[in-house]
Amino acid sequence: MSGHNLLELVRVVDGLGDKDYLISTIAYSAAPTVEGKKPSTVVNLPRNRRNLCELWQRHKSDVAESLAVSFFELRRNEDSILVLIYKPETLNKYLLKKSSMRFLRDYGYRREMGLEGCLEHLKRRYNCECPHELGVFLGYPVKDVIGFIENQGKKCLLCRYWKVYHNPGRAKCIFNAYDKAKKKMACIILDTYKSRGSNKLRLEFN
């Protein structure tokens, strides 16, 4: 997305009412997940000038309904709420992959915990620090999560949505798909709110 179009998106979204502002902000940030290309996305909602924490408390059910996603609050503090936006079927399928579960077992996760149990365990671990296995929940390749741990976040081959340590060609293709999803979401938001003056976000990914 060009810098000009991004500035236009920011201008339009800033002019929206509170609920539509929240929905549009999360829709753009989590676009790859909304489109089904990424199992989940972490969204940080700070107490900034629009107080996204308060807006989230009032409108989180509207966000889930409008974007056809589920959410799980990972952490709260005085300054922000950290929310995992996800598609249950997509996330569950990714976590149950042999490579994912083999890695996650070392951090206390078990297949029989189910998706909700895994999310609760992730939340408990988040109370101490940002757990490395969060990358698996976000759809990062397990080899790259392991590479990040072993190299302490250094010596990566590529860095965008995550730090890449294996198969950068495949990672670039995934990054491009994520970029396209965000560009598509930006166009939907601009068309819906600016061109057509609608007060409801219409998601059309077909």
N, C-alpha and C positions, 0 to 999 in steps of 0.2 A: 504494500500500500504506500503510495507516494506521501511525502511530507505534507503536501498541500491538502490531499484528501483526509489525512489524519487530523489536521488542524480543523478542517471543516466538520469532521465527525465530533471532535471535542466541543466545538462551538455549538453545534446542534444539541448534543446531549446535555451540555451545561444549561441550556435554556428550557429543559423539560421539567415537569412537575416531579415531586419527590419519588413517587412510585415508579414512574417511567424512567427516571434518571437511574434508579437502582437497577431496574431490570436491564436497561441498555448497557450499563457499565459491566454487569456480570455477564450478559450475553456476549459482549465483545471479548472479554477476558477468557471466557470459557468456551468460545466458539468451536474449537476442535472437539470438545466433549459434547456440546449440544448437537453437533453434526454426526456424532458417533465415531469419530476418528481417533479419539483419545479416551481412555477409560475414566479419567477424572482430572480435575483441575483444582488447585488450591487458590482461593481468592482471599486476600486480606482486606478487611473492611475497617478502616480507621475512623476515629472521631475527628474527621477533618471539617472543613467549612460546611459541608452538607451533612455531616454526622452520619456516615454510612452505618455505624453501629445501630443507631436508633432507627434508621430507615429499615434495616434488616429485621429488627424486632417486629416492626409493624407490617412489613410486606413480604416476609420470606415465603409464605405460602403462595403468594401471587407470583413470585419468581419461579418457584418450582412448577406451578401450573403453566405459566406462560412459556417456559423453556422446555417443558417436559423432561425435567431432571429431578433427581433426589439430592438432598444435601445432608451433611453431617458436620456439626461444629466441633472442630478439633481442639481449639484453645480460645480462652477468653482472658483478657486482662483489662486494665483501666484504659488502655489506648486503642484497642482493636479487638475484632473477632476474626479468627481464622477459620474459614469454611471450606470443606471439601465438596465440590460440585461433581456429581457423578451420575452415570447411567448404570443402574444396578446390574442388569444382565451383562453388559460389557465389562464392568469392573470385576464381577464375580468370575466370569470366564477367564479373564486375564490372571487373576490371583490363583485360580485352580490349575493353571498350566504347570506341568511337572517342574520346569526350571524355576518358576516363581515360587511354588510351594516348598521346593527343596531348599531354596535360599531363606524363605521366611521362617522355616522351622527352627533355624538357629536363633531366631529372635522371639520364640515362644508362640508362634502362630501354628494352628492345626486346622486341617481340612474340616473337621467336625465342628469347628467353631461357627461356621457359616459366615456370611458377609458381615452381618451386624456385629458378631463377636469379634471378627478381625478389626473392624473399625473401632470398637470399644478398646481393644488392646492397643491399637495405634494411638488412640487418644491418651491412654494411660502412660504410654512411653513418651508422648509429646510433653507431658508434664515435667519431665526431666531435661530433655533436649530435643532438637529436631532429629528424629531417628532416620538413619540411612535408608531403611526399608521403605520410607515414604516414596522414594523413586519408583519402586515396583508398583505401588498403588497408582502412580501418575502415568504408568505405561512405559517407563524407561526400560530398555533392555537390561536384563539381569547382569550380563557381562559388563555393561557400562557402570552399573551400580557397584559391582565388585571392584572394577577398575578405579572408580572414584575413591573407594575405601582404601585400597591397597596403595594408591599414589597420593593419598591425603588431598585429593582435589587438584593435584598438579599434573603436568605433563600430558594433558589431554590432546587428542588429535583435532578436535573441533569443539566449539562451545557455542550453543544457541539455547534451545529449550532445555538442554541438559549437556553435561560434559561427556564427550564421546571418546571411548578408548578402543572400541572395536567396530569394524565395518562402517567407516564414515560415509561411504556411498549410500548405504541403506538409510543411514541417519539423515542425510541430506534430502532424500526423497520424502521421509516422514516430516521433516521440517517444512518442506515446500507444501505438503498437504495441510499442515497446520496453518501456514501463512495464507493459503487459499481460503480456508474456512473462516479465518478472521477477516479477510478482505470481503468475502461474501456476506458475512454478518454485518460489516460496516455498511455495505451497499443496501442491505435490507433496512437497517436502522435509518439511513439517510432517506431512502425512498419512502418509508412508512411515515416518518415524522416530518420530514421537510417537504418533499414533493407532493405527497397526498394529504398531509395534515392530519393523519390518523392519530388517534390517542391509544392505539393498541398495537403492540409489536406483532407482526405477522412473520412467522418463520416458514420460509419456502426454500427447502434445500433440494428439491427435485429438479 
